[in-house]
Amino acid sequence: MGSEKVILPKKEELKGLMIDLLDDVRALDKMLQADVFEKDTIRIGAEQELCLVDHNWKPAMKNLDILEALDHDLFTTELAKFNMEVNVDPLEFKGKCLSQMEKNISDLLKMARAKAKEQGTDIILTGILPTIRKGDLVMDSLTPFKRYKALVTSIAKLRGKEELELNILGMDELRTTHNSPLPEACNTGFQVHLQVKPEEFARKYNIAQAIAGPALAIATNSPILFGKRLWHETRIALFQQAIDVRTAGDNLRDRSARVMFGTRWVENSILEIYKEDIMRFRVLLGSSEKEDAIGKVERGETPNLYALGIHNSTVYRWNRPCYGVSKGIPHLRIENRVLPSGPTVKDEMANAALWLGLMNGLEDHYPDVRQNMAFDRAKANFLKACRNGMNTKFYWMNGSSYYASDLLINELLPIAKEGLLKANVDKRDVKRYMDILEGRAKTAQTGSQWMLNSYGKLLKETSQEEARVAITSSIVKQQNSNKAVHEWELASLDDLEDWQPTELIVEDFMQTELFTVEEDDIIPLVADIMDWQTLRYVPVENEKDELIGLVTSRHIRRYLLTQYRNLQKGKTTEVPTVKELMITNPITIAPRDSITKAIDLMHDHGIGCLPVVDDQKHLLGIITEKDYMKVVGRLTYQHFQTKMKQVAKKQTKKVAKKASKK
């Protein structure tokens, strides 16, 4: 449904919207009883989400410009200006559908990349862009459509405040707040759709839930957010927290997040899920389109079920039930929202092949998964896979348990192959995608593991910022190769070749792991902190985390010199506090200011550091002359590399010229 048809309802409109929603459920019930759904043809489909990056591998706010240049019905917007989506035409689930879908997506991305290049940007397939910054997630980055504005407004209203809390613990820990729901836009996925017959819906949906964990474990591609190494599929946690409207209380009531795995197996029908979601979640949005859904059904017409569709779009089950209409005929689909975008289209289609094959083949081995696995174990498998990827040990059928690689290689890949062949999918396609998955399972190099290995290697050689840029640059380059991710080489500093750090901002370079003191602390404490951590500057904060001063190594030297002279004279003095020696109004800078402004400030004022603060003077980080020298060093290296290439090019021309004369 187009964004112009979605409205943010007023309080007095909610009653009517709820009536429409309940009427849609009754209409759907009548349609199911009348058995009017398409059954003869089973189709698959996909939605490809992607990120836009500029020439410095940072988010590029260019989606509307690129979409205008493309002028193509299959491309559409996403929540943020640095995201886009490609809706892939559905194909019959048979023959060369998998390789054809890969070709269709690749052709569409080639078109998008060409138009992006004209705008000075590029596209990247990744679950979370490694170079995303908090400063990129402001309301100005929201795609300026009514639907998105209505959605974020509704979420903030239900939450009772604009600020959200993010708390994700992995190898590192992310604990921060943000004043908009835009962190949701960090997430990009590859959503696969499978059409199902109504009478098979419950069984197929339960299979989707049972296989969610293993299918994700081999596909993870989102381990890094704001420079922190978190979950192997961090977007699962980030998405839930970004739009969570629940508040903590002193009771033990259970409240479901709008992003959810589910609460139980489905017993009979798709209606069970829709009814549960209506009971659990308030209406957020409405539609300007009105229809008499029940009347249409009674007249033998097919309703669009607008109200049900919009409500379903604001409840984010990882396996989402979908009602659709194609050429006037209704159908049901299961939308797999588990899989991340990337690392390559080839990898994505291998992930899709695994899921589709299991959806079509697992029932031959386990006719009713409810009899073989407790629902809580399926849910636990999903959460463990999010955190640990291929390092997960899964609960499996009939009380068994296996590590991810063993379960995939010995059971799930063979079953997926059977399921694809049962659907009459081309044998060569089946072998191609199963070989990719087997290679990935044996090496355990998913997109996430590749990023984590690359990051660990690079952090030994360079800064966190340069490591993230190198990884992002390497992803874009290797996505255009013919290699699946398990064949990729790790990112290296050579991937920074075209990076221009002078165009970046303070947030990219500032140090965020800070050691601070308060004004009543004694100077010997500051001296020891500087000695233990080899620091030249220590910020001074109050109890509200506001910057109120700065102590430098110069202050410490003066203090020690005074102490020494007093000892020489046989005098004793009281130990001074930080308040007595600190600079009370240090020069500061904002996180979104340019790195060149920081360099100019330090140069003009003859200072060696700049505390980084927000509008409320909260201390966010610090940038020092050491960080300045990293920028200068990178520029010097790039200048040297450019000169060397020019010399090599001239030498090549000379050799060619001499050869032509001979």
Secondary structure in CASP SS format (residue, H / E / C, confidence):
PFRMAT SS
TARGET T0000
AUTHOR 0000-0000-0000
METHOD secondary structure of the structure
MODEL  1
M C 1.00
G C 1.00
S H 1.00
E H 1.00
K H 1.00
V E 1.00
I E 1.00
L C 1.00
P C 1.00
K C 1.00
K H 1.00
E H 1.00
E H 1.00
L H 1.00
K H 1.00
G H 1.00
L H 1.00
M H 1.00
I H 1.00
D H 1.00
L H 1.00
L H 1.00
D H 1.00
D H 1.00
V H 1.00
R H 1.00
A H 1.00
L H 1.00
D H 1.00
K H 1.00
M H 1.00
L H 1.00
Q H 1.00
A H 1.00
D C 1.00
V C 1.00
F C 1.00
E C 1.00
K C 1.00
D C 1.00
T C 1.00
I C 1.00
R E 1.00
I E 1.00
G E 1.00
A E 1.00
E E 1.00
Q E 1.00
E E 1.00
L E 1.00
C E 1.00
L E 1.00
V E 1.00
D C 1.00
H C 1.00
N C 1.00
W C 1.00
K C 1.00
P E 1.00
A C 1.00
M C 1.00
K C 1.00
N H 1.00
L H 1.00
D H 1.00
I H 1.00
L H 1.00
E H 1.00
A H 1.00
L H 1.00
D C 1.00
H C 1.00
D C 1.00
L C 1.00
F E 1.00
T E 1.00
T E 1.00
E C 1.00
L C 1.00
A E 1.00
K C 1.00
F C 1.00
N E 1.00
M E 1.00
E E 1.00
V E 1.00
N E 1.00
V E 1.00
D E 1.00
P E 1.00
L E 1.00
E E 1.00
F C 1.00
K C 1.00
G E 1.00
K C 1.00
C H 1.00
L H 1.00
S H 1.00
Q H 1.00
M H 1.00
E H 1.00
K H 1.00
N H 1.00
I H 1.00
S H 1.00
D H 1.00
L H 1.00
L H 1.00
K H 1.00
M H 1.00
A H 1.00
R H 1.00
A H 1.00
K H 1.00
A H 1.00
K H 1.00
E H 1.00
Q C 1.00
G C 1.00
T C 1.00
D E 1.00
I E 1.00
I E 1.00
L C 1.00
T C 1.00
G C 1.00
I E 1.00
L C 1.00
P C 1.00
T C 1.00
I C 1.00
R C 1.00
K H 1.00
G H 1.00
D H 1.00
L C 1.00
V C 1.00
M H 1.00
D H 1.00
S H 1.00
L E 1.00
T C 1.00
P C 1.00
F C 1.00
K H 1.00
R H 1.00
Y H 1.00
K H 1.00
A H 1.00
L H 1.00
V H 1.00
T H 1.00
S H 1.00
I H 1.00
A H 1.00
K H 1.00
L H 1.00
R H 1.00
G C 1.00
K C 1.00
E C 1.00
E C 1.00
L E 1.00
E E 1.00
L E 1.00
N E 1.00
I E 1.00
L E 1.00
G C 1.00
M C 1.00
D C 1.00
E E 1.00
L E 1.00
R E 1.00
T E 1.00
T E 1.00
H E 1.00
N C 1.00
S C 1.00
P C 1.00
L H 1.00
P H 1.00
E H 1.00
A H 1.00
C H 1.00
N E 1.00
T C 1.00
G E 1.00
F E 1.00
Q E 1.00
V E 1.00
H E 1.00
L E 1.00
Q E 1.00
V E 1.00
K C 1.00
P H 1.00
E H 1.00
E H 1.00
F H 1.00
A H 1.00
R H 1.00
K H 1.00
Y H 1.00
N H 1.00
I H 1.00
A H 1.00
Q H 1.00
A H 1.00
I H 1.00
A H 1.00
G H 1.00
P H 1.00
A H 1.00
L H 1.00
A H 1.00
I C 1.00
A C 1.00
T C 1.00
N C 1.00
S E 1.00
P C 1.00
I E 1.00
L E 1.00
F C 1.00
G C 1.00
K E 1.00
R E 1.00
L C 1.00
W C 1.00
H C 1.00
E E 1.00
T H 1.00
R H 1.00
I H 1.00
A H 1.00
L H 1.00
F H 1.00
Q H 1.00
Q H 1.00
A H 1.00
I C 1.00
D C 1.00
V C 1.00
R C 1.00
T C 1.00
A C 1.00
G C 1.00
D C 1.00
N C 1.00
L C 1.00
R C 1.00
D C 1.00
R C 1.00
S C 1.00
A C 1.00
R C 1.00
V E 1.00
M E 1.00
F C 1.00
G C 1.00
T C 1.00
R C 1.00
W C 1.00
V C 1.00
E C 1.00
N C 1.00
S C 1.00
I C 1.00
L H 1.00
E H 1.00
I H 1.00
Y H 1.00
K H 1.00
E H 1.00
D H 1.00
I H 1.00
M H 1.00
R H 1.00
F C 1.00
R C 1.00
V C 1.00
L C 1.00
L C 1.00
G E 1.00
S E 1.00
S C 1.00
E C 1.00
K C 1.00
E C 1.00
D C 1.00
A H 1.00
I H 1.00
G H 1.00
K H 1.00
V H 1.00
E H 1.00
R C 1.00
G C 1.00
E C 1.00
T C 1.00
P C 1.00
N C 1.00
L C 1.00
Y H 1.00
A H 1.00
L H 1.00
G H 1.00
I H 1.00
H H 1.00
N H 1.00
S H 1.00
T C 1.00
V C 1.00
Y E 1.00
R E 1.00
W C 1.00
N E 1.00
R E 1.00
P E 1.00
C E 1.00
Y E 1.00
G E 1.00
V E 1.00
S E 1.00
K C 1.00
G C 1.00
I E 1.00
P E 1.00
H E 1.00
L E 1.00
R E 1.00
I E 1.00
E E 1.00
N E 1.00
R C 1.00
V C 1.00
L C 1.00
P E 1.00
S C 1.00
G C 1.00
P C 1.00
T C 1.00
V H 1.00
K H 1.00
D H 1.00
E H 1.00
M H 1.00
A H 1.00
N H 1.00
A H 1.00
A H 1.00
L H 1.00
W H 1.00
L H 1.00
G H 1.00
L H 1.00
M H 1.00
N H 1.00
G H 1.00
L H 1.00
E H 1.00
D H 1.00
H C 1.00
Y C 1.00
P C 1.00
D C 1.00
V H 1.00
R H 1.00
Q H 1.00
N C 1.00
M C 1.00
A C 1.00
F H 1.00
D H 1.00
R H 1.00
A H 1.00
K H 1.00
A H 1.00
N H 1.00
F H 1.00
L H 1.00
K H 1.00
A H 1.00
C H 1.00
R H 1.00
N H 1.00
G H 1.00
M H 1.00
N H 1.00
T C 1.00
K E 1.00
F E 1.00
Y E 1.00
W C 1.00
M H 1.00
N H 1.00
G H 1.00
S C 1.00
S E 1.00
Y E 1.00
Y E 1.00
A H 1.00
S H 1.00
D H 1.00
L H 1.00
L H 1.00
I H 1.00
N H 1.00
E H 1.00
L H 1.00
L H 1.00
P H 1.00
I H 1.00
A H 1.00
K H 1.00
E H 1.00
G H 1.00
L H 1.00
L H 1.00
K H 1.00
A C 1.00
N C 1.00
V E 1.00
D C 1.00
K H 1.00
R H 1.00
D H 1.00
V H 1.00
K H 1.00
R H 1.00
Y H 1.00
M H 1.00
D H 1.00
I H 1.00
L H 1.00
E H 1.00
G H 1.00
R H 1.00
A H 1.00
K H 1.00
T H 1.00
A C 1.00
Q C 1.00
T C 1.00
G H 1.00
S H 1.00
Q H 1.00
W H 1.00
M H 1.00
L H 1.00
N H 1.00
S H 1.00
Y H 1.00
G H 1.00
K H 1.00
L H 1.00
L H 1.00
K C 1.00
E C 1.00
T C 1.00
S C 1.00
Q H 1.00
E H 1.00
E H 1.00
A H 1.00
R H 1.00
V H 1.00
A H 1.00
I H 1.00
T H 1.00
S H 1.00
S H 1.00
I H 1.00
V H 1.00
K H 1.00
Q H 1.00
Q H 1.00
N C 1.00
S C 1.00
N C 1.00
K C 1.00
A C 1.00
V H 1.00
H H 1.00
E H 1.00
W C 1.00
E C 1.00
L C 1.00
A C 1.00
S C 1.00
L H 1.00
D H 1.00
D H 1.00
L H 1.00
E C 1.00
D C 1.00
W C 1.00
Q C 1.00
P H 1.00
T H 1.00
E H 1.00
L C 1.00
I E 1.00
V H 1.00
E H 1.00
D H 1.00
F H 1.00
M C 1.00
Q E 1.00
T C 1.00
E C 1.00
L C 1.00
F C 1.00
T C 1.00
V E 1.00
E C 1.00
E C 1.00
D C 1.00
D C 1.00
I E 1.00
I H 1.00
P H 1.00
L H 1.00
V H 1.00
A H 1.00
D H 1.00
I H 1.00
M H 1.00
D H 1.00
W H 1.00
Q H 1.00
T C 1.00
L C 1.00
R C 1.00
Y E 1.00
V E 1.00
P E 1.00
V E 1.00
E E 1.00
N C 1.00
E C 1.00
K C 1.00
D C 1.00
E E 1.00
L E 1.00
I E 1.00
G E 1.00
L E 1.00
V E 1.00
T E 1.00
S H 1.00
R H 1.00
H H 1.00
I H 1.00
R H 1.00
R H 1.00
Y H 1.00
L H 1.00
L H 1.00
T H 1.00
Q H 1.00
Y H 1.00
R H 1.00
N H 1.00
L H 1.00
Q H 1.00
K C 1.00
G C 1.00
K C 1.00
T C 1.00
T C 1.00
E C 1.00
V C 1.00
P C 1.00
T E 1.00
V H 1.00
K H 1.00
E H 1.00
L H 1.00
M C 1.00
I E 1.00
T C 1.00
N C 1.00
P C 1.00
I C 1.00
T C 1.00
I E 1.00
A C 1.00
P C 1.00
R C 1.00
D C 1.00
S E 1.00
I H 1.00
T H 1.00
K H 1.00
A H 1.00
I H 1.00
D H 1.00
L H 1.00
M H 1.00
H H 1.00
D H 1.00
H H 1.00
G C 1.00
I C 1.00
G C 1.00
C E 1.00
L E 1.00
P E 1.00
V E 1.00
V E 1.00
D C 1.00
D C 1.00
Q C 1.00
K C 1.00
H E 1.00
L E 1.00
L E 1.00
G E 1.00
I E 1.00
I E 1.00
T E 1.00
E H 1.00
K H 1.00
D H 1.00
Y H 1.00
M H 1.00
K H 1.00
V H 1.00
V H 1.00
G H 1.00
R H 1.00
L H 1.00
T H 1.00
Y H 1.00
Q H 1.00
H H 1.00
F H 1.00
Q H 1.00
T H 1.00
K H 1.00
M H 1.00
K H 1.00
Q H 1.00
V H 1.00
A H 1.00
K H 1.00
K H 1.00
Q H 1.00
T H 1.00
K H 1.00
K H 1.00
V H 1.00
A H 1.00
K H 1.00
K H 1.00
A H 1.00
S H 1.00
K H 1.00
K C 1.00
END
